[in-house]
Amino acid sequence: MSSTTISRLGPYHLKEADPHAWAIPRLSRTAKAAFVAVEYDEYGAGRGERVHQELFAELLSSMDLDDGYLAYLDAAPAVVLAPVNLMSCLGLRRSRRGATVGHVAATEVTSPVGSAWLLAGLDRIDAPEPARCFYREHVEAGAVHEIVMRDEVVASLLADEPSLHDDVLFGIRALQVVENRLDAAFTTAWETGEPLMGQDSTGRNLVPIRPCRSGEISLMNSSVSAFSAPRYGVGT
């Protein structure tokens, strides 16, 4: 796994959960309570050193990368920034609270699988423990968050406000669109050996991605098949 693989996630994970938190005062009853429970874990369950943003900063530092917020902004192409901007665009507007819930739910449902793949890759290269810790945390926490978001937050929100069905679906599908585009760009970079990112703020060339044999790497994707129509009336 190259530094490009890690640093492409920096803008998101260094503000992880912050844009989603805007939805809290815009929800009610069970949906709000369950949503807060998930956010509580994202913010370290009361322990500052366990805040997921802090864990990711430690990951970056352990991999000899800049852990400053937006440190790689100038090197990041639009396809890298789109998933980050989507979070803020949805979270900033009360009218999009349903879409925010859909975005969070789709993220949590897919997080354990993607994190497990990244953890396996980090294990193979014997990466520093802080790098592995971040994704190990998401494998474990994500398994619980998936159930809470799906069965309590989404289900309760749609039971109380069925008119938000389309907004929830929009949030799910919007996440899928931006992540699939990123996956395509990442796959192309990997196959061609061209870096997805440019230079960092110091002018250092980020490590290029090396070509590999077909099928050698599995990329994180944003499949939302876990939201099945029979359970929630939400298609993929």
C-alpha atoms as one frame of an Amber mdcrd trajectory, in Angstrom:
protein
   0.000   0.000   0.000   1.515   3.300  -1.082   1.312   6.658   0.621  -1.123
   7.675  -2.107  -3.510   5.007  -0.892  -3.420   6.410   2.607  -3.279  10.129
   1.908  -6.305  10.107  -0.403  -8.367   9.443   2.709  -6.858  12.253   4.758
  -9.372  15.015   4.045 -12.245  12.739   5.060 -10.879  11.020   8.117  -9.328
  14.114   9.655 -12.863  15.490  10.004 -14.627  12.150  10.332 -18.119  12.455
  11.852 -18.072  16.275  12.017 -20.361  16.974   9.006 -22.642  14.127  10.062
 -23.029  15.666  13.522 -25.051  18.506  12.001 -27.916  16.037  11.623 -28.266
  15.458  15.369 -30.450  18.499  16.236 -32.500  17.822  13.100 -33.601  14.329
  14.126 -35.982  13.246  16.860 -36.816  10.401  19.230 -35.324   6.978  18.455
 -33.535   8.103  15.307 -31.756  10.878  17.209 -30.840   8.698  20.185 -29.433
   5.902  18.017 -27.588   8.365  15.760 -25.953   9.968  18.784 -24.854   6.532
  20.001 -22.972   5.984  16.748 -21.434   9.470  16.845 -20.389   8.891  20.461
 -18.197   6.020  19.293 -16.814   8.122  16.430 -15.696  10.680  18.999 -13.882
   8.116  21.116 -16.671   7.239  23.574 -15.469   9.981  25.904 -11.752   9.281
  25.472  -9.848  11.943  23.575  -7.097   9.603  22.464  -9.683   7.281  20.890
 -11.395   9.920  18.739 -11.314   8.440  15.254  -9.883  11.647  13.812  -6.967
  11.355  16.236  -6.461   7.693  15.371  -6.225   8.598  11.704  -3.753  11.410
  12.398  -1.594   8.846  14.202  -1.921   6.547  11.195  -0.621   9.283   8.898
   2.282  10.116  11.187   3.257   6.470  11.531   3.419   6.181   7.730   5.645
   9.280   7.458   2.812  11.397   6.077   1.670  14.886   7.010  -1.139  14.675
   9.575  -2.085  18.346   9.224  -5.683  18.975   8.211  -5.936  19.513   4.425
  -2.168  19.081   4.098  -2.684  17.299   0.779  -5.399  19.594  -0.521  -3.283
  21.102  -3.307  -2.268  17.638  -4.502  -5.750  16.142  -4.473  -7.748  15.976
  -7.733 -11.484  16.654  -7.804 -12.356  12.975  -7.717 -10.625  12.698  -4.329
 -12.333  15.776  -2.901 -15.859  14.908  -4.084 -16.588  12.365  -1.296 -15.442
  14.910   1.295 -17.465  17.765  -0.151 -20.563  15.587  -0.389 -20.565  15.114
   3.379 -20.560  18.846   3.995 -23.089  19.637   1.268 -25.600  17.245   2.814
 -24.875  18.054   6.445 -25.128  21.829   6.120 -28.803  21.851   5.149 -31.660
  20.787   7.394 -33.689  19.915   4.313 -31.106  17.226   3.547 -31.146  15.538
   6.957 -32.621  12.416   5.376 -29.818  12.347   2.817 -27.264  12.761   5.600
 -28.734   9.769   7.416 -28.628   7.761   4.192 -25.009   8.783   3.629 -23.963
   7.783   7.151 -25.878   4.517   6.995 -24.337   3.504   3.667 -20.898   4.435
   5.001 -21.310   2.348   8.149 -22.772  -0.639   6.311 -19.799  -0.807   3.936
 -17.095   0.274   6.403 -16.307  -3.085   8.067 -15.600  -4.845   4.759 -13.479
  -2.032   3.299 -11.608  -1.572   6.570 -10.903  -5.297   6.763  -9.363  -5.214
   3.270  -7.165  -2.251   4.183  -6.166  -3.878   7.470  -5.173  -7.044   5.612
  -3.027  -4.979   3.251  -1.345  -3.184   6.131  -0.689  -6.518   7.833   0.959
  -7.843   4.669   3.434  -4.973   4.556   3.972  -5.097   8.324   2.785  -1.506
   8.729   3.225   0.311  12.057   0.634  -0.537  14.699  -1.017   2.939  14.653
  -1.786   2.414  10.968  -3.414  -0.928  11.670  -5.189   0.320  14.782  -7.317
   2.788  12.850  -8.755   0.175  10.524  -9.030  -2.463  13.229 -11.182  -0.014
  15.154 -13.440   0.404  12.124 -13.783  -3.325  11.576 -14.958  -3.751  15.161
 -17.001  -0.577  15.636 -18.434  -0.655  12.134 -19.986  -4.064  12.691 -22.102
  -2.577  15.489 -22.738   0.746  13.769 -24.064  -1.052  10.690 -26.857  -2.631
  12.704 -27.695   0.524  14.657 -27.826   2.734  11.570 -29.845   0.281   9.540
 -32.277  -1.067  12.119 -32.693   1.907  14.436 -31.759   5.156  12.738 -32.988
   4.579   9.174 -35.964   2.435  10.153 -37.103   4.859  12.882 -36.619   7.946
  10.737 -38.677   6.523   7.894 -41.358   5.274  10.287 -41.704   8.787  11.746
 -41.173  10.706   8.507 -41.961   8.482   5.508 -41.715  11.541   3.258 -37.923
  11.384   3.724 -37.672   8.043   1.952 -36.364   9.565  -1.277 -33.877  11.763
   0.587 -32.452   8.771   2.443 -32.139   6.929  -0.843 -30.475   9.976  -2.406
 -27.833  10.011   0.335 -27.102   6.326  -0.212 -26.851   6.634  -3.964 -24.869
   9.879  -3.866 -22.244   8.145  -1.751 -22.178   5.293  -4.237 -21.664   7.641
  -7.188 -18.705   9.591  -5.756 -17.029   6.503  -4.315 -17.420   4.525  -7.548
 -15.805   7.392  -9.453 -12.947   7.415  -6.969 -12.608   3.654  -7.279 -12.381
   3.971 -11.067  -9.700   6.665 -10.812  -7.802   4.636  -8.231  -7.960   1.485
 -10.365  -6.690   3.374 -13.418  -3.805   4.837 -11.405  -2.899   1.417 -10.069
  -2.976  -0.256 -13.484  -1.021   2.479 -15.270   1.480   3.212 -12.520   0.582
   6.905 -12.599   0.053   8.571  -9.198  -3.463   9.616  -8.359  -2.107  12.516
  -6.302   0.385  15.186  -7.297   2.975  16.770  -5.026   2.465  17.583  -1.388
   2.807  21.065   0.115   6.592  20.687   0.326   6.924  19.814  -3.357   7.640
  16.166  -2.606   6.290  13.729  -5.168   3.870  11.344  -3.515   4.808   7.721
  -3.976   3.419   6.475  -7.316   1.214   3.436  -7.392   2.943   0.412  -8.882
   1.155  -1.717 -11.489   0.086  -5.145 -10.294  -1.213  -8.377 -11.702  -4.907
  -8.473 -12.429  -6.880  -9.337  -9.330  -3.967  -8.699  -6.960  -5.724  -5.885
  -5.148  -9.294  -5.477  -4.015 -10.522  -1.910  -3.855 -12.958  -0.480  -1.391
 -16.314   0.051  -3.059 -19.518   1.574  -1.863 -21.932  -1.241  -2.596 -25.221
  -0.547  -0.883 -26.728  -3.979  -1.448 -27.176  -4.326   2.316 -30.126  -1.943
   1.988 -32.469  -4.510   0.467 -35.858  -3.581  -0.879 -37.781  -6.178   1.184
 -36.469  -4.744   4.454 -36.658  -1.013   3.887 -38.102  -0.404   0.471 -34.761
   1.062  -0.584 -33.288  -0.340  -3.762 -29.638  -0.536  -4.714
